[in-house]
Amino acid sequence: MARDLLDAVRNPTVLMSGATGVALAVFIVRIVEHAPRFAVGELSAYTCTAALCIPPAFTGCVMLLYVMAEERERGVCLTLAEVGVTPRAFAVSKWLAGTLAALFAQVVACLLLGFSPVQTLGLGAFALVVMQPLLLAGLACGLMATEQMSSSVLAVPLTLVAVAPILSFMSVSVRSVTWLLPLGPAVELVRTAQGLAPIALVPVLFAVLLFWLIASGALAVWALRRYARQLAAERDRLA
């Protein structure tokens, strides 16, 4: 995991994407913070949503997708397997590194947005759980990507799904769709914490969140098994 984090710090694409995510989260809040259309408590919920949704998409997912695809393309994965790194250890390391990177980007975004240390800690603890469907889906896509071009293609829908709940503040019709997305229940819980009425009962929101956790976890397990078979076949071919 330490090696993966160090590689991410040295990777200009990951650094640029992470910085872009933080800057975008701050930018979209600053341009609307004086808008009269927000109800009481809605601006705070919008600010938390921007910090919650954007950094994981631009940091965690890009790190999982791009770095894994780059290593696969360069033959690093095969080299690691030859020295005894199992596919499971490889995947868990990437997942943990992506989670830590996403949390770091969120902390930076929160501090730039003026959050107090307590608010930053609270949002980080909340995000550690609710962003896992997105990161597990990113891990699955990273395990399936065989070269950098395919990782770029997979990154687009993941990013769109992640940032779509921000649009729920535009209209009720948009919100009626986005709350069902992986980060949608988390945004509705943020609304609830700010004293706003959620679109569905809180137990229903937790049920939807649990569904995405299970579904993304199952997808990651399937992708890991597929990756292990492909890696074994490649080792056999070279042997």
Wavefront OBJ file of the C-alpha trace (Angstrom):
o trace
v 0.000 0.000 0.000
v 2.869 2.362 0.816
v 4.364 1.649 -2.596
v 1.028 2.320 -4.272
v 0.633 5.647 -2.465
v 4.177 6.651 -3.383
v 3.544 5.754 -7.010
v 0.387 7.883 -6.979
v 2.260 10.870 -5.583
v 4.780 10.544 -8.403
v 2.131 10.105 -11.098
v 1.369 13.456 -12.786
v -2.002 12.270 -14.089
v -3.213 11.273 -10.628
v -1.901 14.483 -9.083
v -3.521 16.643 -11.753
v -6.830 14.817 -11.492
v -6.837 15.051 -7.689
v -6.038 18.763 -7.755
v -8.751 19.287 -10.370
v -11.308 17.517 -8.182
v -10.476 19.648 -5.153
v -10.511 22.856 -7.212
v -13.825 21.911 -8.829
v -15.469 21.193 -5.464
v -14.402 24.601 -4.170
v -15.299 26.386 -7.400
v -18.869 25.124 -7.733
v -19.580 26.119 -4.118
v -18.082 29.583 -4.444
v -20.080 30.459 -7.575
v -23.439 29.651 -5.941
v -22.867 30.476 -2.266
v -24.682 33.802 -2.592
v -27.505 32.473 -4.752
v -30.940 33.356 -3.334
v -32.551 30.117 -4.522
v -31.201 27.999 -1.662
v -33.526 27.326 1.255
v -32.357 27.448 4.869
v -29.749 24.742 5.379
v -29.620 23.862 1.685
v -26.356 25.688 0.977
v -24.642 23.789 3.771
v -25.957 20.522 2.358
v -24.784 21.535 -1.123
v -21.311 22.361 0.198
v -21.045 19.012 1.990
v -22.261 17.244 -1.144
v -19.581 18.864 -3.291
v -16.864 17.840 -0.817
v -18.360 14.354 -0.514
v -18.836 13.463 -4.176
v -16.129 15.132 -6.251
v -12.789 14.260 -4.551
v -13.379 10.457 -4.502
v -14.296 10.492 -8.183
v -11.322 12.560 -9.296
v -8.775 11.050 -6.883
v -9.719 7.584 -5.675
v -11.316 6.273 -8.864
v -8.716 7.774 -11.182
v -5.942 6.368 -9.020
v -7.491 2.904 -9.040
v -8.252 2.954 -12.741
v -5.330 4.753 -14.299
v -2.497 3.424 -12.123
v -3.728 -0.173 -12.290
v -4.131 -0.021 -16.056
v -0.689 1.546 -16.416
v 0.898 -1.185 -14.293
v -0.934 -3.869 -16.230
v 0.273 -2.377 -19.501
v 3.894 -2.202 -18.303
v 3.913 -5.760 -16.970
v 4.235 -4.702 -13.325
v 1.383 -6.974 -12.273
v 3.137 -10.018 -13.704
v 6.392 -9.043 -12.014
v 4.627 -8.694 -8.660
v 3.031 -12.117 -9.128
v 6.444 -13.636 -9.844
v 7.800 -12.387 -6.511
v 4.835 -13.745 -4.566
v 2.278 -10.927 -4.471
v -1.126 -12.576 -4.728
v -3.956 -11.013 -6.774
v -5.944 -10.531 -3.570
v -3.081 -8.672 -1.865
v -2.628 -6.566 -4.990
v -6.321 -5.610 -5.085
v -6.611 -4.897 -1.347
v -3.501 -2.711 -1.482
v -4.922 -0.681 -4.358
v -8.293 -0.333 -2.624
v -6.734 0.881 0.626
v -4.425 3.297 -1.186
v -7.334 4.669 -3.225
v -9.422 5.116 -0.084
v -6.664 7.015 1.714
v -5.992 9.205 -1.312
v -9.696 10.045 -1.647
v -9.937 10.903 2.053
v -6.886 13.150 1.822
v -8.415 15.015 -1.142
v -11.656 15.419 0.811
v -9.827 16.858 3.809
v -8.081 19.393 1.577
v -11.401 20.343 -0.057
v -13.108 20.697 3.339
v -10.368 22.936 4.689
v -10.468 25.143 1.584
v -14.248 25.385 1.930
v -13.918 26.626 5.504
v -15.046 23.523 7.379
v -14.085 23.309 11.033
v -11.850 20.408 12.145
v -14.871 18.704 13.718
v -16.922 19.066 10.520
v -14.010 17.797 8.437
v -13.550 14.785 10.709
v -17.268 14.039 10.657
v -17.557 14.237 6.890
v -14.428 12.108 6.485
v -15.794 9.385 8.763
v -19.108 9.461 6.907
v -17.373 9.399 3.519
v -15.187 6.458 4.530
v -18.317 4.307 4.399
v -20.565 5.889 1.804
v -17.911 6.315 -0.907
v -17.039 2.605 -0.875
v -19.538 1.636 -3.614
v -17.806 4.107 -5.916
v -14.294 2.999 -4.950
v -15.135 -0.703 -5.171
v -16.603 -0.123 -8.618
v -13.405 1.739 -9.526
v -11.360 -1.182 -8.227
v -13.392 -3.604 -10.318
v -12.913 -1.490 -13.430
v -9.195 -1.195 -12.673
v -8.894 -4.966 -12.447
v -10.664 -5.307 -15.802
v -8.684 -2.597 -17.614
v -5.738 -3.952 -19.579
v -4.341 -0.652 -20.874
v -4.638 3.068 -20.198
v -7.096 3.819 -23.004
v -9.662 1.391 -21.610
v -9.237 2.900 -18.145
v -10.060 6.347 -19.536
v -13.253 4.980 -21.089
v -14.320 3.382 -17.803
v -13.492 6.506 -15.790
v -16.086 8.623 -17.608
v -19.266 6.813 -16.418
v -17.858 6.411 -12.910
v -17.192 10.135 -12.662
v -20.634 10.997 -14.016
v -22.342 8.674 -11.537
v -20.323 10.181 -8.686
v -21.013 13.844 -9.397
v -24.629 13.447 -10.599
v -26.138 13.785 -7.068
v -24.844 17.361 -6.988
v -27.436 18.125 -9.667
v -30.199 17.025 -7.295
v -30.215 20.576 -5.919
v -31.379 21.859 -9.310
v -34.847 20.339 -9.392
v -37.075 17.700 -7.826
v -37.245 15.753 -11.098
v -33.463 15.408 -11.232
v -33.369 14.481 -7.564
v -35.943 11.730 -8.115
v -33.334 9.947 -10.250
v -30.026 10.829 -8.620
v -30.981 9.611 -5.138
v -30.946 6.052 -6.502
v -27.319 6.330 -7.670
v -24.460 4.977 -5.497
v -23.807 8.303 -3.733
v -27.440 9.439 -3.880
v -28.509 8.022 -0.486
v -25.466 9.652 1.137
v -26.484 13.044 -0.244
v -30.012 12.565 1.079
v -28.572 11.717 4.505
v -26.509 14.918 4.311
v -29.738 16.809 3.625
v -31.326 15.150 6.654
v -28.388 16.156 8.862
v -28.901 19.768 7.763
v -32.556 19.700 8.802
v -33.960 19.199 5.281
v -36.545 16.590 4.382
v -35.069 13.558 2.578
v -36.700 12.225 -0.572
v -37.324 8.856 1.090
v -37.446 7.431 4.597
v -34.051 7.091 6.255
v -34.315 3.261 6.494
v -34.962 3.181 2.745
v -31.862 5.316 2.148
v -29.759 2.909 4.184
v -31.246 -0.007 2.250
v -30.284 1.571 -1.088
v -26.787 2.308 0.223
v -26.445 -1.275 1.446
v -27.557 -2.544 -1.960
v -24.819 -0.567 -3.708
v -22.228 -1.745 -1.181
v -23.147 -5.373 -1.791
v -23.409 -4.957 -5.555
v -20.092 -3.122 -5.915
v -18.395 -5.590 -3.563
v -19.696 -8.515 -5.608
v -18.498 -6.829 -8.806
v -15.043 -6.304 -7.287
v -14.838 -9.969 -6.220
v -15.860 -11.124 -9.710
v -13.313 -8.807 -11.326
v -10.608 -10.057 -8.952
v -11.287 -13.677 -9.871
v -11.232 -12.773 -13.555
v -7.970 -10.895 -13.080
v -6.441 -13.869 -11.220
v -7.361 -16.236 -14.056
v -5.921 -13.903 -16.667
v -2.718 -13.452 -14.669
v -2.329 -17.200 -14.185
v -2.864 -17.804 -17.890
v -0.231 -15.190 -18.745
v 2.279 -16.737 -16.363
v 1.642 -20.167 -17.846
v 2.106 -18.819 -21.351
v 5.445 -17.241 -20.479
v 6.567 -20.385 -18.643
l 1 2 3 4 5 6 7 8 9 10 11 12 13 14 15 16 17 18 19 20 21 22 23 24 25 26 27 28 29 30 31 32 33 34 35 36 37 38 39 40 41 42 43 44 45 46 47 48 49 50 51 52 53 54 55 56 57 58 59 60 61 62 63 64 65 66 67 68 69 70 71 72 73 74 75 76 77 78 79 80 81 82 83 84 85 86 87 88 89 90 91 92 93 94 95 96 97 98 99 100 101 102 103 104 105 106 107 108 109 110 111 112 113 114 115 116 117 118 119 120 121 122 123 124 125 126 127 128 129 130 131 132 133 134 135 136 137 138 139 140 141 142 143 144 145 146 147 148 149 150 151 152 153 154 155 156 157 158 159 160 161 162 163 164 165 166 167 168 169 170 171 172 173 174 175 176 177 178 179 180 181 182 183 184 185 186 187 188 189 190 191 192 193 194 195 196 197 198 199 200 201 202 203 204 205 206 207 208 209 210 211 212 213 214 215 216 217 218 219 220 221 222 223 224 225 226 227 228 229 230 231 232 233 234 235 236 237 238 239
